[in-house]
Amino acid sequence: MFDLTGKHVCYVADCGGIALETSKVLMTKNIAKLAILQSTENPQAIAQLQAIKPSTQIFFWTYDVTMAREEMKKYFDEVMVQMDYIDVLINGATLCDENDIDATIHTNLTGMMNTVATVLPYMDRKMGGSGGLIVNVTSVIGLDPSPVFCAYSASKFGVIGFTRSLADPLYYSQNGVAVMAVCCGPTRVFVDRELKAFLEYGQSFADRLRHAPCQSTAICGQNIVNAIERSENGRIWIADKGGLELVKLHWYWHMADQFVNYMQSNDEEEHD
């Protein structure tokens, strides 16, 4: 059980929706500090959060997840002045715009990867950090394909690949930073807007989705926090239909024994 009491949490996400509901739950867990990095200011939301737990310090920065990594470093240098350290980094920025593939990929995948690469040195035990947990909030169509939202699905598949790769013991055994993902099912804030299909053949499905029965953002946010509290390095969760389901990970490719033996050999053996 991952105890959130006294933790310093950094949340990089959109303004409102799932991120707001998740933050509300986090504020009930006696966290010490919450840094919120979002694309637009929302003082009303900050006030709601502060009212839940007045003793928790909340900091806010306007943050563009698609900025260059050099610019991210400047932001997080400021964040660390206020936060001292980061125990939990939550990545939740998301965009579904099939007409703008670049923006969708940059927001959902490369922006998240650059944020992680920027924050990891502050958390890495070998670099003076205390270890911690990275949580990538993604989608169920990062596990199974979507014939309607093809670009969005591709970006979310990338999040799963990045999460599983970064959670490898090669890294975790040295930096002490666990990595996990939560795949959200259809949620009201996502479907309650005009969505365009990648190809016009899927538009009727996208239109019907607006009125489909979906989980609320409050339920989704609660289950994201539940997943964090049940976190283990490399775990992938599905948060859908009001509950949590642990994904059974599958490996499709198995290395040849000769390849495994070579990769596990030391440098001295390589030069014999």
N, C-alpha and C positions, 0 to 999 in steps of 0.2 A: 504494500500500500504506500503510495507516494503522498506524504503529508505536506499540504500546501501552507500550513501554519508558518508565518514568519517569512515566507518566500518573497523574492523580488521577481516580479513577472513583467515581461515585455511583450506587448501584443501589437503586431503589425497587421492591419486589416483595413476594411472599408469602414465607413462611418455608419453606425446603426446596425440593424438586422441581427444576424447571428452573432457578430462580434459584440454588440451591446448586451445581448442576452447572456452570452458566455461570461462577459465581464461582470454582470450582475451576480452570477453564481460565484465567481471567483471572490467577489467582495464579501461573501458570506463565509469564506473559508479562512478568515483571519490572516490574509496575506499582508505583508508589511508595506510593500510598494508596488504600484502598478504604473508602468509607462505605456502610454497609448500613442502609437504612431499611425496616423490615418491621413487620407487624402484631403479631407475638409474638416474644418472645425465644427464641433457640436457641443457648445457649452451647456445646453440643456441636458444632454446625455451625461456629461461629466458631473453635473449637479445631482442627477439621479444616482449615479454611482457613489458619490461622496456621502450622500444621505444614508446609504446602506451601512457604511462603516466609516464614520468620521475620522477614526484614528489611522486609517490606511492612507498613506501619501499617494496622490495621483499626479502624474506629470503627463503633459500632452505636447506632441510635436506634429506639425503638418509635414507629411512625408509622402514622397512620390516613389513608389516601389520600383518604377521603371528607370530611375536615375542611375547614373554611372556609379560604379563601386567606389570610386574616389570620393564622390559626394556623400555616399552613404557613410563612409568612414568619418567624415566631419560631423555628421549627425550623431553617430554613436559615441564619438568622443564626448559630445555634450551630454548624451544620455547617461554615460557612465559617471559623469560628475555628480549627477543627481541620484543615480541608482546605486553607486558603489560597485555593485556586481549584479549579474543576471543569473537567476536560478532556472527560470523557464522562459523560453522564447516561443511564442505562438505566431505562426504565419497563417493569415487568413484572408489576405487580399485576393479578390477573384473578379473576373470579368468574362461574360459570355457575349461576344459580338462576332458572329460568324462572318460579318462583312468586313471586319478589321482583324485579320488573322495576326498581324504583327502585335497589335495591342493586346490581344488575348493571350498570346504566348509570352509576351514580356511581363504582363501582370501576373499571370498564373504560375509561370515556370521560371523564366530567367530572372525575374525580379526577386522571387523567393530564394532562388539559388544564390544570387548575389548578396541578399540580406544575410543568409546563413553564413556565407563565406566571410562576410564582414564581422559578424557577431562571434563566430567560433573562437577567434583568438582571445577574446575577453573571458570566455568560459573554459577554455582548454587548461587542464590541470598542469600540463608541462610548460604552459606559458604564464603561469601565475594565477589562473582562474581556479574555481572550485568544482568544475564539472557542472552537470545539470541536465536539463531536458529540453529538446527541441520538438515541438508539436506542429506538424504540417496539416492544416485543415484543408481537405480536398473533397472529392466527389466520388460517388459510387460509379460514375461513368469514367473514372480512372481505373476501375477494375474490370469493367465490361464495356464494350464499345457502344456508342450512340450513333445511329444512322442519321440523326437529325442535327445534333450539335457536334460535328466532326472535329472542328478545330479546338473547341472547348474540351472535348473528350481526349484529344491527343495531348493537350497541355496537362491534363490531370493524370494521364498515364505517365507522363514525364515526372510528375511529383512523386508518384509511387516508386518509380525506378530510382529517383534520386534519394528518397527516404531509405529504401532498402539497401542501397549502395553505401550510404553514409553510416548506416547502423552496423555495418560489418565489424566484427571483433577486431579487425586490423586497426580500426580507428578507436573504437570504444574502449579497448583495453589500455589505450595510451592517453586519450584525452578526457575520459570519464564523462563524456557527453552522450547521453542516450538520445535516440531519434525514433520518433513514432509518427503515425499518421492517423487521422480520423476522416473517414469517407462519409460525407453527409448524403442521405437520400433526398428525394424531392422535398423541398422546404418552401413554405409560403413566400418568403421574401424573394426567392429566386424566380418562382414561376409567376408571381403576381406582377408581371410587366410584359411589355411587347417583346417577343423573342423572334429572331429570324433564323430559319433553318439554313444549313450550309448550302443545300440545293433546294430549289423550289418544290421538288417532289415531297419534301418533308414538312412543308409549311403548314399544312392542315393539322399535322400532329402538334407542331409548336403552338398553334393557335388554341387547340383544345386543352393544352397543358395549363393554360392560365386558370382554368376552372376545375382542375383536377384536385381530388382530395389529397392533401399533403400534410406533413407534420408541421407544427408551429415552430417559429424561431426559438421560443422559450424552451420547448422540449428538446430541440436540437442542441441548444446551448448547455442545458443541464447535462446531456449525455456526453458532450465534449469534455466537460469537467470530470464527469464520472470516468471517462477513458483515461484522462490524465492521472487521476487517483489510482487507477489500476495499471499504470504504465509499466512496461518493461521494454528494454532496448529492442527495436526492430518490430514491435507489434503494430499491426494494421487493424483498425476497428471500422465497423460499419455502424453509423448512427442513423437509424431509420425506423419508421413505424413505432416510435416511442420507446425504442430499446437500443441495446448495444449488442453487436455480434462480432466476435473475434474472427478475423479472416485466416483461413488455413492456407498458408503460403506454399506455393508449389515451384519447384525447380524443373524447368524443361530441358535444360542443357546440363550434361554431366561431363566434366573434364576427363579426358583420357588419362589413364594411370601414368603414362610417361610424362604428360604435361604437368600433372599434379606433383610428381616426384621432382621434376625440374624446378618448379616454382617454389617448392619447399626446401630445396637444397641451399646451402649457405654459399657465400662468395668464394670461399676457399675451394669447395667442390667444383664450382663453375670453371675455375682456372686450372684444375688438375688435367 
